[in-house]
Amino acid sequence: MKTALTGIAASLALFVSASAEETILFNGKDLTGWKGVEGFWSVKDGAITGTTTADNPAKKNTFLVWQDGKPGDFVLTFKYRLLDAEGKGEGYANSGVQYRSKVLDESYWVVGGYQADMELGSKYSGILYEEKGRGILALRGEKVVLEDGENQKKPKKNVVGETTPSADVQAGIKQGDWNDYKIVAKGNVVEHWINGKLSVHLTDNTAVAPKEGVIALQLHQGKPMTAQFKDLVLVSQ
């Protein structure tokens, strides 16, 4: 469903074009427009819900993939909540949202590319990780410029400034409850925001910097956990 430019996009200088469009990625009722491994994904309490259990573990990281586009320049906003095996925000849970990514294996819906990370721990929520690629590209609190290095897997990382201090980002995260996440991608610059705090700012000047790709939700292998997502809105041009 697409509507005229509204809400958060109206105030973002990155999206001043009249051609910008707002797309609702999730209808709040079912998984129409998404594909993933059957048995892991459902809709509960109006949220996309990915769950692993001791009886149904993920043998490797798997993803629920949005099927209706491969956006390049956009602002994506959503809410997320992570729960451990006990349904609390205290134990293990690890997830992320992929963007400008590629489907590498449709049989298990494996995806590689930029990832806006999130966890129940105290270090990685808000970082920029490249799944199946170059690893951690920017930690919380970092403004980074990437240049080509000795090979595609090892770019030159230059920390050229600061965003919100990592401890301040963490202090604003509500473990086991809903949090607001925003991803901004424009040209070779991307940003992650959690609960209104800028976590990372990356300028990717490398030859392999992705310019467009799929959006997907991660269900991480490991201990039983639940990852939930709702209010997914994409503003693109």
C-alpha positions in Angstrom: 0.0 0.0 0.0 1.5 3.3 -1.0 0.4 6.8 0.0 1.5 10.4 -0.4 4.6 11.5 1.5 3.8 11.9 5.1 5.1 11.7 8.7 8.9 11.4 9.3 9.8 11.7 5.6 8.4 15.2 5.3 11.0 16.6 7.7 14.0 14.7 6.2 16.3 16.7 4.0 17.4 13.5 2.3 14.0 13.1 0.7 12.9 16.4 -0.7 11.7 15.0 -4.0 8.0 15.1 -4.7 8.4 11.6 -6.1 9.1 10.1 -2.7 6.6 7.3 -1.7 5.6 5.8 1.6 5.1 2.0 1.6 3.6 0.0 4.4 5.6 -3.3 4.4 3.4 -5.3 6.9 -0.4 -5.3 7.0 -0.5 -6.2 10.7 -2.6 -9.4 10.0 -0.6 -11.9 8.1 2.7 -12.5 6.2 1.4 -11.4 2.8 4.4 -10.1 0.8 7.0 -11.9 2.8 8.7 -15.3 2.5 10.7 -17.4 4.9 11.2 -20.9 6.3 7.9 -22.3 7.3 7.6 -23.1 11.0 9.7 -20.1 12.2 7.5 -17.1 11.3 4.0 -16.1 12.2 1.9 -13.0 13.3 1.2 -12.6 17.0 -0.4 -9.6 18.7 -0.2 -7.6 15.4 3.6 -8.2 15.0 5.7 -10.3 12.7 7.1 -12.9 15.0 10.1 -15.2 14.5 10.6 -17.9 17.1 13.1 -20.7 17.6 12.7 -23.4 20.3 14.7 -26.4 21.6 12.5 -28.6 19.4 12.7 -26.3 16.3 16.1 -24.6 16.3 17.5 -22.6 13.4 20.4 -24.6 11.9 21.9 -21.4 10.6 20.8 -17.8 10.4 17.6 -17.5 8.4 15.5 -14.6 7.3 12.0 -13.5 6.4 12.3 -11.6 3.1 10.1 -8.8 1.8 9.1 -9.7 -1.8 7.9 -6.4 -3.2 11.1 -4.5 -4.1 14.8 -3.9 -3.8 15.0 -0.3 -2.5 18.2 1.8 -2.8 17.7 5.2 -1.3 15.2 5.2 1.5 14.2 5.8 5.2 12.9 2.6 6.9 11.3 2.9 10.3 10.0 0.1 12.5 9.5 -1.1 16.0 11.3 -4.2 17.4 11.2 -6.4 20.5 13.5 -9.3 21.5 12.6 -11.9 24.0 14.6 -14.8 25.5 13.5 -18.4 25.8 11.5 -17.4 29.0 9.7 -14.6 27.2 11.8 -12.0 29.1 14.4 -9.4 28.1 17.2 -10.8 30.2 18.8 -13.8 28.4 19.8 -14.5 24.8 18.3 -13.0 21.7 20.1 -11.8 18.5 18.5 -10.4 15.4 18.7 -7.7 12.8 17.2 -6.1 9.7 18.9 -6.6 6.4 18.8 -3.9 3.7 20.5 -3.5 0.4 21.0 -7.2 0.7 20.9 -10.3 -1.5 19.2 -13.7 -1.1 22.0 -16.3 -1.2 19.9 -19.5 -0.6 16.2 -19.6 -1.1 15.9 -23.1 0.3 16.6 -21.8 3.8 16.2 -18.1 3.0 19.8 -17.1 3.7 20.6 -13.4 3.1 23.8 -11.4 2.9 24.4 -7.7 3.0 24.1 -4.6 5.3 22.4 -5.4 8.7 21.0 -3.1 11.3 21.9 -5.2 14.3 20.0 -5.8 17.6 20.4 -8.0 20.6 19.5 -8.5 24.3 23.1 -7.9 25.2 24.8 -4.5 25.8 27.1 -4.0 22.9 25.8 -4.6 19.4 22.3 -3.1 19.1 22.7 -0.3 16.5 25.9 -1.4 14.9 26.3 -1.9 11.1 27.2 -5.5 10.3 27.6 -7.0 6.9 26.1 -10.5 7.0 28.0 -13.0 4.9 30.4 -10.3 3.9 32.8 -7.9 5.5 31.7 -8.3 9.1 31.4 -5.3 11.5 31.6 -2.1 9.4 30.8 0.5 12.2 30.4 0.1 15.9 28.1 2.3 18.0 29.3 5.8 18.4 31.4 5.7 15.2 31.3 7.9 12.1 33.2 5.8 9.6 34.5 6.1 6.1 35.3 2.9 4.2 37.8 2.7 1.4 39.1 -0.2 -0.7 41.7 -2.3 1.1 43.9 -5.2 0.3 40.9 -7.2 -0.8 37.1 -6.9 -0.8 36.7 -8.6 2.5 39.1 -6.2 4.3 38.3 -2.6 3.5 40.2 0.3 5.1 38.1 1.6 8.0 38.7 5.2 9.0 36.9 6.5 12.1 36.5 10.2 11.3 34.1 11.3 14.0 31.5 10.3 16.6 27.8 9.8 16.8 25.9 9.1 20.1 28.2 7.5 22.7 27.6 3.8 22.8 26.6 3.9 26.5 24.0 6.5 25.8 22.5 4.4 23.0 22.4 1.4 25.3 20.8 3.4 28.1 17.9 4.3 25.9 17.1 0.7 24.8 14.2 -1.0 26.6 15.2 -4.6 26.9 12.2 -7.0 26.4 10.0 -4.1 25.3 9.3 -2.2 22.0 12.0 0.1 20.6 12.0 2.4 17.6 14.6 1.8 14.9 15.4 3.9 11.8 17.6 3.1 8.9 18.6 5.9 6.5 20.3 5.1 3.2 21.2 7.7 0.6 23.8 7.1 -2.0 26.9 5.6 -0.3 25.9 7.0 3.2 23.8 5.0 5.7 22.8 5.7 9.3 21.2 3.7 12.1 19.0 5.3 14.8 17.6 3.7 17.9 14.9 5.5 20.0 15.9 8.8 18.4 19.7 8.4 19.0 22.1 8.2 16.0 24.1 5.1 16.6 26.3 4.8 13.4 27.0 6.9 10.3 28.9 5.1 7.5 30.2 6.4 4.2 31.0 3.3 2.0 33.4 4.4 -0.8 34.4 0.9 -1.7 33.9 -0.8 -5.0 31.6 -3.4 -3.5 29.3 -0.9 -1.6 25.7 -2.1 -2.2 23.4 0.4 -3.7 20.1 -1.5 -3.5 18.7 -4.9 -2.4 16.2 -6.8 -0.4 14.9 -6.0 3.1 14.7 -9.0 5.4 14.3 -9.8 9.1 16.8 -12.1 10.8 16.2 -15.1 13.0 19.6 -16.0 14.5 20.8 -19.5 15.1 21.6 -20.4 18.7 19.6 -20.6 21.9 15.7 -20.4 21.7 14.5 -16.8 21.3 11.8 -14.6 19.8 12.2 -11.5 17.6 9.2 -9.3 16.8 8.7 -6.5 14.3 5.8 -4.1 13.6 5.0 -0.7 12.1 7.4 -1.2 9.2 7.3 1.9 6.9 9.5 2.5 3.9 9.9 6.0 2.4 11.8 5.7 -0.9 12.4 7.6 -4.1 
